Amino acid sequence: MKAIRVSAYGGPEVLKLEEIPAPKPDAGQVLVRNHAVGVNPVDTYLRSNTDNRGPKLPYTPGSDTAGVVEAVGNGVTSVKPGDRVYVGGTASGAYAELSLCGEAQVHPLPARVSYAQGAAMNVPYATAYHALFQRGHGDAGETVLVHGASGGVGIGAVQLARARGMTVFGTAGTAEGRRLVLEQGAHHALDHTAPDYLDELLRLTGGKGVNVVLEMLANVNLAKDLDIVALHGRIVVIGNRGTIAINPRGAMNKNAAIIGVALFHASPAQLAGIHAALVEGLGNGTLRPVIAQEIPLAQAPRAHEAVMAAGHRGKIVLVP
């Protein structure tokens, strides 16, 4: 089968299309023929070995796919060959024609949902759910600010928060991005390139600030988040690209919490709850992933450049 392989850490150019043997499922495993593969920022961090977290070389990148079950191993009962599924994690990597998964890593993909949309579910929507509800304890009647709301995680967070009954503020740096944020359910879309956008947020909340902040770029925004989070609020850090100095008194004065999020630390029970909710949301139309680009698998380097580009909107997927 064709797969993208990484044999040395580095820039996008280390992503190479190769022919490798197709995997076969053992007991408890599922083999999925991929129709679309999700590209996530974390894939670029692992490729470049940021923070020395790169996988053992060589490897096939990616964790998110959607496609059709090709074969199942002994003992697998929840899916069968021919079933449409989306995948949240693989044993063999996602940037390939076939992916080997554990049974708990495959989830039903409703007929109304495209494969590209299915490939957008795991990291973006599961991260948004984990951050907003399991870590940030957001609930109906509360307010939430989603920084970078036009990206994959941001769109998922906007849709999930609106469905829960929260008042949603989202930011984006372009007029097109802000229109997208409003289309996906935000009550207000703010321009995070404007110097006074957080003043506008405070005005819209009557000076109270927001109960939950979903922070996608903490090295830029964390100190400012302390000024606009409400009393007893929660700042949930999803993304960060550097260091920042803050005054902890800002958290003390609000009795606020700064909470880190990493989806790979979610427990099996949390993951089961996340995907039960996501499958239901896909089925009833509450969750509607927005696809920005579909790029051929062989052009994975271009996809890695696109996913890290400033101002990109929606989800980028590879097509094997």
N, C-alpha and C positions, 0 to 999 in steps of 0.2 A: 504494500500500500504506500501511497505518498504521504509524507509527513514533513513538517518543519522540524529541523533539529538544530540545537545549539551545542557546539563543541568547544566554544571558548566564550568567556564573558566579554561583553563589549557593547557597542552600539547596535542599531537596527541591522547593520550589514552582516552580523553573525547569524542571522536567521536564514537557514539554508533549506531548500526543498530537496528531500532525499527519498529514495525508495528503501523501505525497511519491511521486515516480515510483519504480517498481520498478527495481532494478538489473538489468543483463544481464551474463552472464559473458563475459569476453574469453578469449583463449587461456590455458590453464593455470589457469583459475578455475572455481569451483563455486558455484552458487546453491542455497542451502538454505532450504526452507520451515520456519520455526521452530515447534516444538510446545511448547517450554519454553525459558526464558532464565534463565541464572544471574545472581544479584545478588551482588556482592562488595564488601567495604569499599573496595577501591581505586576502584570506580566513584564512590563519594561523594567521595573525595579529588580525583579529576579534575573532578568536577562543581563543586566549590567552589574549584578552582584552588589547592589546597594545594601549597606549595613551587613555585608557578608552573609546574606540570606539566600544566595543563589543555590539552586538544586545541584546535586552531583552531576557532573558532566559525563557524557553527553545526555541531553534530555529533550523531550518534546514539550513545548510550553503550553500553557492554558489549562483552565479548569471548567469552562462553561461551553456547552454545546447543546444542540437540539437536533433530533433526527429520528431514526426508526430503529427499534431493537432488531439486531441482526441474529443474535444467538444468546442463549442463557445457559449458565452452568447448573449443576445438580443443586436442588433445594430451592431454587428461585421460584417464587409463586406469585409475586405481585405484578410481574410483567411477562409478556410472551413475545416471540418473534412477530414483527409487523406492527407492534404498538408504537404510537407516536409519543415521544418523551422529550423532556429537557433534562439536562444533566447538571448537577451541582458537585463538581469534583470528579476526578478520574485517577485511575492508577497508572495510566499510560500516557497522559497528556491529551489535550484537546485539539491542537493544531494539526489535524490529521484526518484521513478519510474514515478511520475507525477509532473508537475509544473504548477502553476497558474500564468498567466501573463496578463498584460494590452495589448490591441491590438497593441499599438505602440512599444511594446517590442519584437514582433515576426517579423522575416524577412525571405523572401523566401530563401531556400537552393537549389541551382542548382543541377540537377540530377548528374552532373559529380563530385560532392563534397561528400565525405563520412561524416557520422554523426560525427565521431571523429574530422574531420577537421572543421565541423560546430561548434562544441563545443569549438574550439580554437579561434573563431573569436572575441567575444565581448570584453573582457578585454584586451587581447594582441593587437589585430589589431586596435580596436577602440582607445585604449590608444596611440598606435603608430601614428595613423592618427591625433588625437587631438593634440599630442605633436609636431609632425613634421610640420603640415600645419596650424592648427588653432591657436596654441600658439607660435610655433617657426617660422612661416611664411617662411618655406623652399620652394624653388622654383627651377625650371629648371635652369641649369647652375651653381648652387651653390654647395658647398661641405658640407658634413655632416660626423661627426664621431659618430658612434653608439657604445657606450660602452656595453659590454656584448651582442654582436650581435648574439650569438648562442642560446639565450633563446627565449621564446615565443614572448615577446614584441620586442626583438632585430631582430628576423627573420622578423616579420611583418614590422618593420621600414626599414630594408634593401630592402625588396620587394617593398614597397610603394615609397621609395626614388628613387630607380632605375627606377621605372615606370614613375616617374615625370620628369626624366631627370637630376637628381643630380649625382654628383660624390661621391661614397659611400666608406667610410673607416669603417671597423668593427673590433672589438677586440674580442678575445676569448683566454682562458688560456691553451688550448690543441691543438695539431695538428689536431685532429679529428674535434674539434670545428671550427678551422680556415678553414678547407676544407669545412665544411658545410656553413660557412659564404660566401665563394667564390661561392659555388654552388647556393646559393640563390640570387646572383646578385651583391655582393660587388665587387668593383674594386680592393680593397686592404684589406687584412686581417692581423692584427697586433697582436702580442703576448703581452697581457697586464701584463704578469708576467716578461717580460724582462725589465730591468731597463732603457733602452734607447728607448722604443717603441714610446714615444712622440717625441723624437728627429728624429726618422724615419718619423713620420707624418709630421713634419715641413720640412724635406728634400723633401718629396714627394709633398708638396704644395708650394715648392719654397720659404719657409720661411714665407708664408702669414698666415698659419693656416687655420682653417675651419670656414665656415660661421655659421654652426649650430652644436652644441654638444648635443646629446641625452644622458643624464647622468642617469645611473641605480644605482649607488652607490656613492652618493654625499659626504658622510662622508669620503670617501677615496680619491676621485678624484677632488673635486670641486676646490681646490686651484691650482692644476695642469692644470685644464681646462682653467683657466684664462691665462695661459702661451701660450696655443695653439689655442685659439679662435681668429678669424680674427677681423680686425677693423670693428666695427658695427655688430659684431657677436652676437649670441644668445646661451646661455647655458640653456637647458631645463631640469629641474630636474624631473625625473620620479620616481626614487627610492632612498631611504636613510635609513640607519640603525643606525644613531647616530649623534653626533655633530662634527663640524670641525671649526677650526679657519682659516679665510682667511684675506688677505689684500685687502680691497675694492678698493685701488688704481689700482689694476689689472684690475678691470672693468672700472674704470674711464679712464685709459690710452688707452683702446680699444674702449671707447664709447659703451661698451658691456652691454647686459642685461642678468640677471639671472632670469629665469622664472620658477615658480612652476606649476606643472600639477597634477590635480586629476580629473579623468574621471567623478566622480559623481557630479562635478561642471559644467560640460558641459550643455549648455542650450538645451531645446527641439529642437530648430532649428538646433543647432550644431549637435546633435545626429542624427537627420533626415539626414543631409548632410553626416555625417560619414557613416551611414549604406547604404545610396544610393550608395556611392562610393565602399564600401566593397562588396555589392551584385554584382555590376558590375564587380569588380575585380575577384571575385570567378567565375562568369559566363564566363569571357573571358580568364581565366587561368593565369592572372597576379599575383593573390594571391594564394599561395599554402602552407597552414599550414603544418608544419612538426610535426608528432606525434612521441614522444619519447617512451611513455609507455601507454598501456591500462590496467587499474587495476580494478578488480571487486569492486563494490560499497561497499561491506562489508569490504574491505581492505582500507577504506579511511584513517586510520591513517598512513599506509605505503605511500600513495600518498602525505600526508602532509609532511612527512619526505623527500620524493624524490624531491618535488618542491622547497625545501629550501637547497638542497644539492649543494655544490660548483661544478661548471663545468657541471651541467646537460644541455642537449641539447634538444631543441624542446619542445613540449607540452605534459603535462601529463593529461590524461583523465580517468574518472571513467566510468565503464559500468554497468548500473543497471541490 
